[in-house]
Amino acid sequence: MRANAWRVYLAIGTAAVVAYFLLPDSWWRTSAASLIGMSGVAGLVVGVKLHRPHRPSLWWILAAGLLLDVTGDFVMAVYERVLHDPDRFPTLADVIYLAGCPLIAVSIVGMVRARTVGRDRAGWIDATIIASGFALLSWVFVMAPTAASSSDLTWLGRLVALAYPVWDVLFFALLIRLLAGLGARLPALRLLAGASALWLTFDTVYAVLLLHGSYSPDHFINGAWLLGFIVFGATGLHPSMVELTQPMLEPPARLTWRRLALLAGASLIAPIVLVCQTLLARGQVDGLAIGTASTVLFLLVVLRMAGLVRRVEEQAVELAVLAQRDGLTGIPNRRTWDSELPVAMDRARRDGLPLSVAMIDLDHFKRFNDEYGHQAGDRLLKSATAAWSMALRATDLICRYGGEEFGVLLPAATAEQAAEVLERVRAVTPLAQTFSAGVACWDRQEISDELVARADRALYAAKGAGRDRILGVDEVAAEDSPSAARTPRS
């Protein structure tokens, strides 16, 4: 029953909004509107008690904002029905309405921050770009006409008159931010965004109707205001409301084509308004507003592009690092070996220093895997490479060549010196495991593949001689016998 409570409430609340328009314009209608609004507040309160979300204070703040709106409606009705002064402006009702705006804003911003992992500057920039385009439209069609038609008001009255469309712009930005990468499939998020959209639609249409003197209490747009309360209440009752104040587990939204088209459309609002005013308004152009909006939009788009470029550069660096590292052990991989060996050979030729390479193979690794499992084998590879890396010299380079085979690059080391280093490495092999190794010193004539091939032949000779030993190419060529190998570790 709890899971479906929001559906039941949404159905009953929608029916109540329809019934509101069937009532006469009297205290019955005022009472019905107050009850509808209070039910939205109650839905949020009950939802907090029922679902116990993380950071419940955000829901209490949202409920307080809705309660102030309900109170403002009732006070406005008092001016109309008791004081018979519906034209007074501003009134105490306006103070109450505007006092609820920052509470709703704080609640939504808190949910965005709680839901977002990290700063997500891109989401806020996108929301600001779209809101800036909406702000220009609001100025041209609502704010400027409101200021022009309010010449008989005091400075306080003009300030209050302009505060409503300014709040609508901010509310629109918060609505866009709600929908920008916060997990649009979350039902509670859809309900919250839907309620915000209903109220934004009401405020915008209501302001336009007042400017043209065609608003009346029976106008259908009042249904959007009342239905917004119902959807807010359903948001609180929905079980997924607990996730709105928890960090989002899914990755942030990418810059999809739909999102890019929305940003492009918002950026084109300023030039479109300029063209329309030039062609249709007989040259009466809001140059200052359009110029300001164009500048803001341009700077925001540049900032957004800079963020995208920075992110691409960071990903390129990350990919370059990943391409050079083995995914299991974290040491350099075969790609790094193939690029570093020729560089080391050129350096050795230039400096006149010896260069040795070694090939290492863990003994009986397949048997270890079969006996203890592949996960244990992976742990052996990681612990072995970690121990070997610590035992090598600072100038040496160990790479995973493939499987359980590793290559070691030993600059400024003869075959004998390289073998001594590898003896230290062999001594720290964990879990009582052993390895076989072959060492070759560069003769300054062969190419890198030939050098590695000689070390590989020495490796196979060491394995053929009984494993757990280090064998040099010269030893293999001179004696071709296991007796030439170094003493196995006891």
KATA-V584266 format. One record per residue. N is the residue number from 0. RES is the residue in three letters. D_LAST is the distance of its C-alpha to the last C-alpha in Angstrom with 2 decimals. Layout:
n={N/N}
res={RES/RES}
d_last={D_LAST/D_LAST}
This chain:
n={0/1/2/3/4/5/6/7/8/9/10/11/12/13/14/15/16/17/18/19/20/21/22/23/24/25/26/27/28/29/30/31/32/33/34/35/36/37/38/39/40/41/42/43/44/45/46/47/48/49/50/51/52/53/54/55/56/57/58/59/60/61/62/63/64/65/66/67/68/69/70/71/72/73/74/75/76/77/78/79/80/81/82/83/84/85/86/87/88/89/90/91/92/93/94/95/96/97/98/99/100/101/102/103/104/105/106/107/108/109/110/111/112/113/114/115/116/117/118/119/120/121/122/123/124/125/126/127/128/129/130/131/132/133/134/135/136/137/138/139/140/141/142/143/144/145/146/147/148/149/150/151/152/153/154/155/156/157/158/159/160/161/162/163/164/165/166/167/168/169/170/171/172/173/174/175/176/177/178/179/180/181/182/183/184/185/186/187/188/189/190/191/192/193/194/195/196/197/198/199/200/201/202/203/204/205/206/207/208/209/210/211/212/213/214/215/216/217/218/219/220/221/222/223/224/225/226/227/228/229/230/231/232/233/234/235/236/237/238/239/240/241/242/243/244/245/246/247/248/249/250/251/252/253/254/255/256/257/258/259/260/261/262/263/264/265/266/267/268/269/270/271/272/273/274/275/276/277/278/279/280/281/282/283/284/285/286/287/288/289/290/291/292/293/294/295/296/297/298/299/300/301/302/303/304/305/306/307/308/309/310/311/312/313/314/315/316/317/318/319/320/321/322/323/324/325/326/327/328/329/330/331/332/333/334/335/336/337/338/339/340/341/342/343/344/345/346/347/348/349/350/351/352/353/354/355/356/357/358/359/360/361/362/363/364/365/366/367/368/369/370/371/372/373/374/375/376/377/378/379/380/381/382/383/384/385/386/387/388/389/390/391/392/393/394/395/396/397/398/399/400/401/402/403/404/405/406/407/408/409/410/411/412/413/414/415/416/417/418/419/420/421/422/423/424/425/426/427/428/429/430/431/432/433/434/435/436/437/438/439/440/441/442/443/444/445/446/447/448/449/450/451/452/453/454/455/456/457/458/459/460/461/462/463/464/465/466/467/468/469/470/471/472/473/474/475/476/477/478/479/480/481/482/483/484/485/486/487/488/489}
res={MET/ARG/ALA/ASN/ALA/TRP/ARG/VAL/TYR/LEU/ALA/ILE/GLY/THR/ALA/ALA/VAL/VAL/ALA/TYR/PHE/LEU/LEU/PRO/ASP/SER/TRP/TRP/ARG/THR/SER/ALA/ALA/SER/LEU/ILE/GLY/MET/SER/GLY/VAL/ALA/GLY/LEU/VAL/VAL/GLY/VAL/LYS/LEU/HIS/ARG/PRO/HIS/ARG/PRO/SER/LEU/TRP/TRP/ILE/LEU/ALA/ALA/GLY/LEU/LEU/LEU/ASP/VAL/THR/GLY/ASP/PHE/VAL/MET/ALA/VAL/TYR/GLU/ARG/VAL/LEU/HIS/ASP/PRO/ASP/ARG/PHE/PRO/THR/LEU/ALA/ASP/VAL/ILE/TYR/LEU/ALA/GLY/CYS/PRO/LEU/ILE/ALA/VAL/SER/ILE/VAL/GLY/MET/VAL/ARG/ALA/ARG/THR/VAL/GLY/ARG/ASP/ARG/ALA/GLY/TRP/ILE/ASP/ALA/THR/ILE/ILE/ALA/SER/GLY/PHE/ALA/LEU/LEU/SER/TRP/VAL/PHE/VAL/MET/ALA/PRO/THR/ALA/ALA/SER/SER/SER/ASP/LEU/THR/TRP/LEU/GLY/ARG/LEU/VAL/ALA/LEU/ALA/TYR/PRO/VAL/TRP/ASP/VAL/LEU/PHE/PHE/ALA/LEU/LEU/ILE/ARG/LEU/LEU/ALA/GLY/LEU/GLY/ALA/ARG/LEU/PRO/ALA/LEU/ARG/LEU/LEU/ALA/GLY/ALA/SER/ALA/LEU/TRP/LEU/THR/PHE/ASP/THR/VAL/TYR/ALA/VAL/LEU/LEU/LEU/HIS/GLY/SER/TYR/SER/PRO/ASP/HIS/PHE/ILE/ASN/GLY/ALA/TRP/LEU/LEU/GLY/PHE/ILE/VAL/PHE/GLY/ALA/THR/GLY/LEU/HIS/PRO/SER/MET/VAL/GLU/LEU/THR/GLN/PRO/MET/LEU/GLU/PRO/PRO/ALA/ARG/LEU/THR/TRP/ARG/ARG/LEU/ALA/LEU/LEU/ALA/GLY/ALA/SER/LEU/ILE/ALA/PRO/ILE/VAL/LEU/VAL/CYS/GLN/THR/LEU/LEU/ALA/ARG/GLY/GLN/VAL/ASP/GLY/LEU/ALA/ILE/GLY/THR/ALA/SER/THR/VAL/LEU/PHE/LEU/LEU/VAL/VAL/LEU/ARG/MET/ALA/GLY/LEU/VAL/ARG/ARG/VAL/GLU/GLU/GLN/ALA/VAL/GLU/LEU/ALA/VAL/LEU/ALA/GLN/ARG/ASP/GLY/LEU/THR/GLY/ILE/PRO/ASN/ARG/ARG/THR/TRP/ASP/SER/GLU/LEU/PRO/VAL/ALA/MET/ASP/ARG/ALA/ARG/ARG/ASP/GLY/LEU/PRO/LEU/SER/VAL/ALA/MET/ILE/ASP/LEU/ASP/HIS/PHE/LYS/ARG/PHE/ASN/ASP/GLU/TYR/GLY/HIS/GLN/ALA/GLY/ASP/ARG/LEU/LEU/LYS/SER/ALA/THR/ALA/ALA/TRP/SER/MET/ALA/LEU/ARG/ALA/THR/ASP/LEU/ILE/CYS/ARG/TYR/GLY/GLY/GLU/GLU/PHE/GLY/VAL/LEU/LEU/PRO/ALA/ALA/THR/ALA/GLU/GLN/ALA/ALA/GLU/VAL/LEU/GLU/ARG/VAL/ARG/ALA/VAL/THR/PRO/LEU/ALA/GLN/THR/PHE/SER/ALA/GLY/VAL/ALA/CYS/TRP/ASP/ARG/GLN/GLU/ILE/SER/ASP/GLU/LEU/VAL/ALA/ARG/ALA/ASP/ARG/ALA/LEU/TYR/ALA/ALA/LYS/GLY/ALA/GLY/ARG/ASP/ARG/ILE/LEU/GLY/VAL/ASP/GLU/VAL/ALA/ALA/GLU/ASP/SER/PRO/SER/ALA/ALA/ARG/THR/PRO/ARG/SER}
d_last={71.57/69.72/68.16/71.63/73.52/73.44/75.01/77.79/78.45/78.46/80.97/83.25/83.02/83.94/86.91/87.94/87.95/90.18/92.46/92.71/94.76/97.12/98.16/101.15/100.63/101.00/99.07/97.81/95.92/94.70/93.49/91.72/89.93/88.87/87.57/85.60/84.07/83.29/81.62/79.16/78.42/78.08/75.67/73.30/73.65/73.14/70.13/68.45/69.17/68.14/64.93/63.76/62.33/60.06/62.23/65.48/67.36/67.52/69.37/71.69/72.53/73.30/75.49/77.31/78.00/79.47/81.52/83.08/84.05/85.71/87.53/88.64/90.13/92.06/93.35/94.47/96.35/98.08/99.33/100.64/102.12/103.09/103.76/104.97/103.35/100.89/101.29/100.19/97.13/94.85/94.85/92.69/91.22/89.83/88.21/86.54/85.41/83.87/82.22/80.30/78.95/76.34/75.12/74.50/72.86/70.52/69.53/68.77/66.88/64.83/63.95/62.97/60.70/59.17/58.60/57.19/53.58/53.77/56.93/57.88/60.23/60.89/62.45/64.75/65.73/66.61/68.67/70.44/71.25/72.87/74.60/76.00/77.72/79.08/80.22/82.31/83.96/84.59/86.20/88.43/89.58/89.34/88.86/91.35/94.06/93.52/93.94/97.04/98.63/98.01/100.37/102.35/99.31/98.30/95.14/93.44/94.63/93.31/89.97/89.69/90.89/88.16/85.47/85.43/84.57/82.04/80.35/80.48/78.58/75.90/75.85/75.48/72.48/70.83/71.61/69.96/66.91/66.69/66.52/64.21/60.70/60.71/60.16/63.56/62.83/62.85/66.19/66.88/66.41/68.87/71.36/71.05/71.50/74.42/76.16/75.72/77.12/80.13/80.97/80.50/82.83/85.38/85.36/85.74/88.53/90.23/90.40/91.86/94.40/95.54/96.08/98.33/100.02/99.17/96.99/98.24/96.75/97.03/94.89/92.00/89.52/89.72/87.86/84.78/84.87/85.19/82.70/80.19/80.39/79.73/76.65/75.29/75.74/74.04/71.07/70.66/71.00/68.46/65.07/63.21/64.83/61.79/59.72/62.14/60.73/57.06/54.77/54.96/51.80/52.78/52.39/55.44/58.03/57.83/60.79/62.31/65.39/67.51/66.44/66.95/70.41/71.30/70.28/72.22/75.26/75.19/74.94/77.99/80.21/81.48/82.72/84.15/86.11/87.34/88.58/90.21/91.99/93.18/94.61/95.88/96.62/99.04/96.83/96.10/92.42/90.17/88.76/87.10/85.34/84.26/83.09/81.10/79.51/78.66/77.01/74.97/73.89/72.97/70.82/69.11/68.36/66.93/64.79/63.59/62.80/60.93/58.77/58.10/57.21/54.88/53.17/52.80/51.27/48.78/47.84/47.48/45.01/43.10/43.05/41.92/38.95/38.13/38.47/35.82/33.27/31.12/32.61/29.46/27.00/29.69/28.18/30.29/30.83/31.54/35.08/33.91/31.56/34.50/36.76/34.53/33.12/36.62/37.47/34.42/35.38/38.95/37.86/35.64/38.58/41.00/38.98/37.72/34.05/31.04/29.53/26.26/25.17/21.90/21.50/18.58/18.14/16.22/14.57/16.60/18.72/21.74/20.14/19.17/22.80/24.25/22.45/22.96/25.83/26.64/27.15/23.61/22.58/24.88/23.44/19.91/21.43/23.36/20.68/18.21/21.03/22.09/18.78/18.47/22.12/21.66/18.94/21.14/24.05/27.47/28.80/26.12/26.87/24.69/26.58/26.14/27.08/27.40/25.72/21.95/22.27/22.62/24.11/23.50/26.38/25.67/29.06/29.61/26.24/25.75/23.06/21.07/21.66/20.80/17.43/16.76/17.92/15.78/12.58/13.86/14.69/11.40/9.91/12.76/12.71/14.03/13.95/10.22/11.25/10.16/12.73/14.05/16.45/19.33/21.19/24.84/27.19/30.78/33.25/36.22/37.99/36.24/36.81/34.24/33.82/33.15/30.51/28.67/29.11/27.42/24.36/24.42/24.60/21.53/19.72/20.90/19.94/16.29/16.53/18.37/15.85/13.32/12.41/9.46/10.89/13.94/16.86/20.23/23.59/24.58/21.61/22.54/26.18/25.83/23.59/23.25/20.27/16.56/16.27/17.40/14.41/11.96/8.65/6.31/3.81/0.00}
